[in-house]
């Protein structure tokens, strides 16, 4: 028996959700790596605050990566774990070296826009499959990231 049998979910109905979770996992992994680069390379008068904030963001993203991979497993999928595979499907693109806080914040906002769109699509697919666990996870991510978008846009204003 599979986990989805005990959860009362139809494995066929969750395939679309698992595919979406795989894409989200890849996108979060690339986003995480970008955040590490921002953390390491930021310079300027905002250094101390920005350096700490980017660490907070990548710690949060690392937690999301784990949660998404575990959700894939719960839905009887196998999470990808190769960076070469992530780069093929990630909706978030790799960043180059960026050192200025305002440029970094714009890149983070662009990535969050992509992640929120993926999460909304996943939420809709999971809802269709009666997968409340994934719905709740995506809803929490969206709420949290919308607040981050508000704060980052306020910073740029």
N, C-alpha and C positions, 0 to 999 in steps of 0.2 A: 504494500500500500504506500501511497505517496501522501505527503503533507496535505495537498489540496483535497484529498479524499476526506480527511478528518476535518478540514475547514469547511467542507460543504461547497467548494468551488468547482466549477466545471473546468477541467484542464484546457479544453478547446477554447473556452471563453477567456481564459487568462493569457493565452499566447500573445495577443496584441499588447497586453500590459507588460509581459516579460520582455518583449522586444523594446518597448518604450523605456523600461527600466534599464536595459542594457545600454541604450543610447544615453540615458541620463547618467549612468555610472561612468561611461567614457567621458562625457562632458564635464562631470564633476572632477574627474581625475586630471583632466587638462587644466581646468580652472584652478584646482589645488596647486598644480605645478606653477602656473602663472603667479598665483598669490605668493608662493615661496620666493619667486624671482623678484616680485615687487618688494617684499619684506627685506630681502638681501640688498637690493640695489637702490632703494629710495635715498635721496639726498635732499639737502636744503633745510630751510628754517622749520619746516613741518616734520623733520626727521623723527624726533622722539615719539610724537603722537601717532604719526603714520606707521612707523615701524611696529609699534605695539598693536595698532588696529589691524594691520595686515596679518599679524600673527594670530590675533583673535579670529579673523576670517578663515585662515587656513586650518586652524584647529577645529572650527565649526564644520568646515567642508570635509575634513578627514572623518568626522563623526557621521556626516551624511553619506559619504562613500561606503562606510561600513554598514549603515542601515539599509542602503539601497541594495548592496550585495546580499545581505541577509534576506531582504524581501524577495529577491530573485530566487534564492534557495527555497524559501517558504512556498513559492509558487511553482516548485519543481523544475526550476531552471538552473543553469550553471553560469555564474557570473564570469565574464571575461576578466582576465588579469594580466594581459600583455599590453604594454604601451603601444606596440605596433598596431594592435587591434583597436585600441582606443582612438588613435589618430585617424583611423579609417572611418569611424562612425561619429566621432564627437562633433557636436554642433558648435562648441566653443573652440576657437582657433588658438594655437600657440602664440604666446606673446614674445616679442623680442625683448631686449634689455631696455627697460624704461626706468628713468630715475626721478622724474619730476612728479610730484604728488598730483597735480591737476590732471596730467596725462594718465597717470595710473588710475585715478578715480573714474575718468571717462572710460577706460578699458574695463574696469570692474562693473560699471553700469551697463556697458554693452554685453558683458557676459551674463549679468543678472537678468537682463531682458531675454536673452536666449534661454537661460535656465527656467525662468518663470513660464515662458511659452511651452517648453517641453513638459513641465510639471502640470500645466493646465490641460494639455493634451492627454497626459497620463491619467489625470484625475477623471476626465470624461470617459476614457476607455475603461478604467477600473470601475467607475460607477455603473457603466453598462454591464459589466461582468459581475455586479453585486459584490465587489471586492472592497469592503469597507476599510480594511487594514491599509491598503494602498491609498485609498481616498483620504483617509485621515493623515497619513504621512505626507502626501502631496499638499494637502490643505495647510498643514503646519509649516511646511517649507515655504509655500507661497506667502503666507502671512508674515513670516520672519523676513523674507527677502524683500517684500514690499516696504517694510519698515526701513531696511537698509537702503533701499533706493531713495526713499524720502530723505533720509539723513545725508546720503551722499550728494543728492541734488541740492540740498540746503547748503552743504559745504561749498559747492561750486558757485552758488548764487552770490 
